[in-house]
Amino acid sequence: MSDGAQFATWFVVTVGLLAVAATFGRIARQRAAPRALHLVFVGLTAASLAWTIKEAYELGALYDLASAGWITPVHLAIAKVATGFLVFPIVAGVMAWRDGRKRRMHAFLAWCAMVLIVLAAITGSIMILLAEPKG
């Protein structure tokens, strides 16, 4: 399978896992039982995201990313912020588990993280489309 196909596959898997994690998180607001499933899918999503990032680096090695222009530093900045920002919903999730009054903060931070990840995905796609292939 090509590097592009591997990246696309893992990207789709990650988005699917993220959707399932978010769904169980929303359901867990009303019932406690789905919380464990929410945690399982958050863990699977994190692992899948890590692998997707690895695949993105391998795909990026095939392109002259500097040739994409301004979008490359923008994408890299957003991607780094998005990755680092994941700490906040994780900490807020632990706090929400201990104190149910923190659920709204956790949900807000989780949605902010998802928005940053979507922005990273969009800018990364634009970057690859604008970049010249190496070789």
Rosetta blueprint (number, residue, H / E / L):
1 M L
2 S L
3 D H
4 G H
5 A H
6 Q H
7 F H
8 A H
9 T H
10 W H
11 F H
12 V H
13 V H
14 T H
15 V H
16 G H
17 L H
18 L H
19 A H
20 V H
21 A H
22 A H
23 T H
24 F H
25 G H
26 R H
27 I H
28 A H
29 R L
30 Q L
31 R L
32 A L
33 A L
34 P H
35 R H
36 A H
37 L H
38 H H
39 L H
40 V H
41 F H
42 V H
43 G H
44 L H
45 T H
46 A H
47 A H
48 S H
49 L H
50 A H
51 W H
52 T H
53 I H
54 K H
55 E H
56 A H
57 Y H
58 E H
59 L H
60 G H
61 A L
62 L L
63 Y E
64 D E
65 L H
66 A H
67 S H
68 A H
69 G L
70 W L
71 I H
72 T H
73 P H
74 V H
75 H H
76 L H
77 A H
78 I H
79 A H
80 K H
81 V H
82 A H
83 T H
84 G H
85 F H
86 L L
87 V H
88 F H
89 P H
90 I H
91 V H
92 A H
93 G H
94 V H
95 M H
96 A H
97 W H
98 R H
99 D L
100 G H
101 R H
102 K H
103 R H
104 R H
105 M H
106 H H
107 A H
108 F H
109 L H
110 A H
111 W H
112 C H
113 A H
114 M H
115 V H
116 L H
117 I H
118 V H
119 L H
120 A H
121 A H
122 I H
123 T H
124 G H
125 S H
126 I H
127 M H
128 I H
129 L H
130 L H
131 A L
132 E E
133 P E
134 K L
135 G L
